[in-house]
Amino acid sequence: MLVRRGAGLAVLPLVVLALWQAVVWLTEVPPFILPGPGRVGAALLAHAPMLAEHAGFTLANLAMGLAAGVALGVVTALNLALSPLARRLMRPLLVAAQAVPVFALAPVVTLWLGYGAPSKVVMVALVVYFPVTSVLFDALMRPPPALEDLARMMRARPLPELMLIRLPHALPALGSGLRLAAVQAPFAVIIGEWVGSSRGLGHLMLMANGRGQTDLMFAALTVLAAMGVALFAGAGLVQRALERGRP
């Protein structure tokens, strides 16, 4: 079963590349509009050091933003589950903040924090924060009914009940929140680099687009896609580990 699944995952990129090349051949589209896979591969090899340098900057921002967003999300979810007052005060603010598009936040964050790494880290943290908080909080508020009744009968205090009953059973939901965050984080960091940056894959894509180097732009996009797939796979491993450790 695992062998067949692995074979299917290996064949899928080949099918996508074949369809891509077929579109290029059949439409005869100019390379400056849609380069073929061969041209993109050649650009990957020719500009590998530069791509690696910019990818390192983007990956560092992704990692720091993910860590900050997840940590803040977990702390906020625990506080919301523990305090009815916090739920009344903070939940409307969270929903209102999430309603603001990330495109609207990026210029403001860049204006406040500059064109360096801090603005990109904050952008990623803001995008990651809400799904982690929301998913974990919902799971914390739905513990197993039997254990909830037992805690009520034994008059357990709120904090021990939260940490010993609710949180262990909510860990798989935290894994789901991490997978959502892994999907959205690359989107946030690229927007931050588009708005204002002197490094990163987003900056490289803008420069390549302005110079008509479409093959380099697609090469940077390929590296970003690989980065996103790796993050999603890593989040999946964390989710499975949390599910195995569930009581």
HELIX and SHEET records of a PDB file:
HELIX    1   1 LEU A    2  THR A   27  1                                  26    
HELIX    2   2 PRO A   37  ALA A   46  1                                  10    
HELIX    3   3 ALA A   48  LEU A   82  1                                  35    
HELIX    4   4 PRO A   84  ALA A   99  1                                  16    
HELIX    5   5 VAL A  102  LEU A  113  1                                  12    
HELIX    6   6 ALA A  117  LEU A  140  1                                  24    
HELIX    7   7 PRO A  145  MET A  153  1                                   9    
HELIX    8   8 PRO A  158  GLU A  161  1                                   4    
HELIX    9   9 LEU A  162  ARG A  166  3                                   5    
HELIX   10  10 LEU A  167  VAL A  195  1                                  29    
HELIX   11  11 LEU A  201  GLY A  210  1                                  10    
HELIX   12  12 THR A  214  ARG A  244  1                                  31    
END                                                                             
